[in-house]
Amino acid sequence: SKFIGALTCTLTLSAHAAIWDFTLNMDGPQAGTASPGTGGDLHQNFPADWPMISYDTDTHKLHLPIGWGTQNGFSGNLGDSGGNPVIKGPAPAGSSASSLYGLDTPNDQGGGSGSVNSTITLVDNPASRTYSLTDQETDLHSGLWYVEVPTIHFGNGEIRGQLTPVPEPEQYARVAGLALFFVFFSDVALYIGLSVLL
């Protein structure tokens, strides 16, 4: 029946995706500095050349192709060369947390621009903190991790930005599936109601 078909469709579309995508937009105000520097995921400026920031729930690997400065298509440069970016959390925008993972040494492009293409593997209790892998994934997917880029003058980060989850296509499909389910359910209820009246 249509009712059973809609229910099956909804349950199928509710399957959990293995890849989570993220966006990243970094600037000085988020780090509490007056830096004009900006940065983020390289995909937003070079979608044909760089993939999105992504996390694989099967391998527990977080892939971060990120950059900063005008040479990477962003609006402002850092005050000097960027150091190794770090991932910190859990903390929402406007709050701070300690370091969890360090990224690779960036490619210094000069003039306050730079980039790094790092892949890190999440592990239990990183940086000697009591922080399970399950809790890390929950916080990461909730947007509670952020990236900071330190410089000589701003050792705690000249620019910062939250890793913001991108809604998965499955989530959109799930909503559509649920809407379809309720449409068919309403049809069935209306049919039963009319049958009783007649």
ABEGO torsion letter per residue (X at the ends): XAAAAAAAAAAAAABBBABBBBBBBBBAAAAGBABABBBEBAAAABAAABBBBBBBAAAGBBBBBBBBEAAAGBABBBABBBBBBBBBOBBBBGBBBBBABBBBBBBBAEGGBBBBBBBBBBBBGBGGBBBBAAAAAAAAAAGABBBBBBBAABAAEABBBBBBBBBBAAAAAAAAAAAAAAAAAAAAAAAAAAAAAX
